[in-house]
């Protein structure tokens, strides 16, 4: 088996475990906070929101720092640091005595996290260009699958083993990821920078600055759009159904529909981006995703919403992997870790901003307005990508073709 394939398999497993660990705790947090002695419903909601969001805000700050360390020391050491560190911190959450200790550990988790960006950088730099799109597309399904299955696993573990054991089991899975990474991931790393450069000099060495900024913004918009509906989808299901006894099941199926579609489509769209160009996949997927959000605001029952969410998952599967593929294409290997670190920061900010503002917009203007605004945002991003990315890269390709002739 080629080394890049073996690395992909191990990183997929580790990224899946990391995503499960980050996501399965989210639905458990309110129950655990109540278990720790907070019984006021409003306080539980406030503490849960802060504990959940704080991790992503801190991760946004530290992700570029770990990306810089990856370029300096190698990507594999960052994988080992993140998997072992996250395993230890999450395990400690099972021993906390009050909600403030829990929030402190959630903040520490945000500092240590970074397995996903290190995986992306390693696969991008260790995979040949012919297979980069497929590899990055396949890797993206790990995060999607983990986020999809994590809450289900968390809920099941709470019922079957108890609240605290959720943290201990998650910790064990991350330690297993650490061991498999240590044993099986191979990286041929040669440091190209002999000294640590300040951020200004690093940015001066980025060859395609405007294009890189466009891709950062696109990554932010994608995560913002995909998470804008996440906190309120259960409420939307409640409005669409008369039988409230099955709301939780229908909401879970709706979440699963888009995640399942992404798992199916991501490797295939990754291969397509290798053939026709990642910029074309990004542009087409943005248009489809933007258009699919609009009819979701006018559905009459949960089943219609479920079908549209499945189609959205097919389109969104081609977005983030294609952004990463394009970033790899235009970024020198010596800067890959730092650039992907900044990309992950944009993603973390998008998750926090989308999930926070989505709920606020729904409260003031209604849930349907969130879907319409999100669709419009994606379509505007598609226009910007067409003007700043697609036309520019197509012109370059045509110029190169004419020069060869």
Residue pairs with C-beta under 8 A, 6 or more apart in sequence:
3 126
3 186
4 123
4 126
4 127
4 128
4 131
4 135
6 184
6 185
6 186
7 122
7 123
7 126
7 127
7 185
7 186
7 187
8 123
8 127
8 135
8 138
8 139
10 180
10 181
10 184
10 185
11 79
11 119
11 122
11 123
11 139
11 142
11 181
11 185
12 138
12 139
12 141
12 142
13 142
13 177
13 180
14 79
14 83
14 115
14 119
14 177
14 180
14 181
15 115
15 116
15 119
15 139
15 142
15 143
15 146
16 142
16 143
16 145
16 146
17 83
17 146
17 173
17 174
17 176
17 177
18 82
18 83
18 86
18 113
18 115
18 116
18 146
18 174
18 177
19 116
19 142
19 143
19 144
19 145
19 146
19 147
19 150
20 146
20 149
20 150
20 153
20 170
20 173
21 86
21 87
21 90
21 146
21 150
21 170
21 171
21 173
21 174
22 55
22 109
22 113
22 146
22 147
22 150
23 146
23 147
23 150
23 151
23 154
24 150
24 151
24 152
24 153
24 154
24 157
24 166
24 170
25 90
25 93
25 154
25 166
25 167
25 170
26 52
26 150
26 151
26 154
27 151
27 154
27 155
28 154
28 155
28 158
28 163
28 166
29 48
29 51
29 52
30 44
30 45
30 48
31 158
31 163
32 102
32 163
33 44
33 47
33 48
33 51
33 99
33 102
34 44
35 163
36 96
36 97
36 98
36 99
36 102
37 98
37 99
38 44
38 47
38 99
47 99
47 103
50 103
51 99
51 102
51 103
51 106
52 106
53 352
53 355
53 356
54 103
54 106
54 107
54 110
55 106
55 107
55 109
55 110
55 113
56 110
56 348
56 349
56 351
56 352
57 110
57 348
57 349
57 352
58 107
58 110
58 111
59 110
59 111
59 113
59 114
59 344
59 345
59 348
60 344
60 345
60 346
60 348
60 349
60 352
61 110
61 345
62 110
62 111
62 113
62 114
63 113
63 114
63 117
63 341
63 342
63 344
63 345
63 348
64 338
64 341
64 342
64 345
65 341
66 78
66 81
66 82
66 114
66 117
66 118
66 337
66 341
67 114
67 117
67 121
67 337
67 338
67 339
67 340
67 341
67 342
67 344
68 196
68 202
68 337
68 338
68 341
69 77
69 78
69 337
70 77
70 78
70 117
70 118
70 121
70 337
70 338
70 341
71 191
71 193
71 334
71 335
71 336
71 337
71 338
72 191
72 193
72 196
73 191
74 187
74 189
74 191
75 118
75 119
75 121
75 122
75 125
75 187
75 189
75 337
76 122
76 181
76 185
76 187
76 189
78 114
78 115
78 118
78 121
78 337
79 115
79 118
79 119
79 122
79 181
79 185
80 178
80 181
80 182
81 112
81 114
82 112
82 113
82 114
82 115
82 118
83 115
83 174
83 175
83 177
83 178
83 181
84 174
84 175
84 178
85 112
86 109
86 112
86 113
86 115
86 174
87 170
87 171
87 172
87 173
87 174
87 175
87 177
87 178
88 171
89 105
89 108
89 109
89 112
90 105
90 109
90 167
90 170
90 171
90 174
91 167
91 168
91 170
91 171
91 172
92 105
92 167
93 102
93 105
93 106
93 167
94 164
94 165
94 166
94 167
94 168
94 171
95 164
96 102
96 105
114 341
114 344
115 177
116 143
116 344
117 337
117 340
117 341
117 343
117 344
118 337
119 139
119 142
120 136
120 139
120 324
120 340
120 344
121 336
121 337
121 340
121 341
122 185
122 187
123 135
123 136
123 139
124 132
124 136
124 324
124 325
124 327
124 328
124 336
124 340
125 328
125 333
125 336
126 187
126 188
127 135
127 136
129 329
130 274
131 274
132 274
132 325
132 328
132 329
133 270
133 271
133 272
133 273
133 274
133 278
133 321
133 322
133 325
134 267
134 270
134 271
134 274
135 270
136 270
136 321
136 324
136 325
136 328
137 266
137 267
137 268
137 269
137 270
137 271
137 273
137 317
137 318
137 321
137 325
138 266
138 267
138 270
139 321
140 262
140 266
140 270
140 317
140 320
140 321
140 324
141 262
141 263
141 266
141 267
141 317
144 259
144 262
144 263
144 266
144 317
145 259
145 263
147 259
148 255
148 256
148 259
148 260
148 263
151 255
152 252
154 166
157 165
157 166
157 169
158 166
161 169
191 334
192 332
192 333
192 334
193 334
197 205
202 335
202 338
203 209
205 332
205 335
206 212
206 331
206 335
206 339
207 330
207 331
207 332
208 330
210 388
211 330
211 388
211 389
211 392
211 393
212 327
212 330
212 331
212 339
214 384
214 385
214 388
214 389
215 323
215 326
215 327
215 343
215 389
216 342
216 343
216 346
217 346
217 381
217 384
218 282
218 286
218 319
218 323
218 381
218 384
218 385
219 320
219 323
219 343
219 346
219 347
219 350
220 346
220 347
220 349
220 350
220 353
221 350
221 377
221 378
221 381
222 316
222 319
222 320
222 323
222 347
222 350
222 378
222 381
223 346
223 347
223 348
223 349
223 350
223 351
223 354
224 350
224 351
224 353
224 354
224 357
224 377
225 289
225 293
225 350
225 354
225 374
225 377
225 378
226 316
226 354
227 350
227 351
227 354
227 355
227 358
228 354
228 355
228 357
228 358
228 361
228 370
228 373
228 374
229 236
229 296
229 358
229 370
229 371
229 374
230 354
230 355
230 358
231 355
231 358
231 359
232 358
232 359
232 362
232 367
232 370
233 251
233 254
233 255
234 247
234 248
234 251
235 362
235 367
236 305
236 367
237 247
237 250
237 251
237 254
237 302
237 305
238 244
238 247
239 367
240 299
240 300
240 301
240 302
240 305
241 247
241 250
241 301
241 302
250 302
250 306
253 302
253 306
254 302
254 305
254 306
254 309
257 306
257 307
257 309
257 310
257 313
258 309
258 310
258 312
258 313
258 316
259 313
260 310
260 313
261 309
261 310
261 311
261 312
261 313
261 314
261 317
262 313
262 314
262 316
262 317
263 317
264 314
264 317
265 313
265 314
265 317
265 318
266 317
266 318
266 321
269 281
269 285
269 317
269 318
269 321
269 322
270 318
270 321
270 322
270 325
272 281
272 318
273 280
273 281
273 318
273 321
273 322
273 325
274 325
277 393
277 397
278 322
278 323
278 325
278 326
278 329
279 322
279 326
279 385
279 389
279 390
279 393
279 394
280 390
281 318
281 322
282 318
282 319
282 322
282 323
282 326
282 385
282 389
282 390
283 382
283 385
283 386
283 389
283 390
284 318
285 315
285 316
285 317
285 318
285 319
285 322
286 319
286 378
286 379
286 381
286 382
286 385
287 379
287 382
288 311
288 314
288 315
289 312
289 315
289 316
289 319
289 378
290 375
290 376
290 377
290 378
290 379
290 381
290 382
291 375
291 379
292 308
292 311
292 312
292 315
292 375
293 312
293 371
293 372
293 374
293 375
293 378
294 371
294 372
294 375
295 308
296 305
296 308
296 309
296 312
296 371
297 368
297 369
297 371
297 372
297 375
298 368
299 305
299 308
320 347
323 343
324 340
324 343
326 389
327 339
327 340
327 343
328 336
331 339
358 370
358 374
361 369
361 370
361 373
362 369
362 370
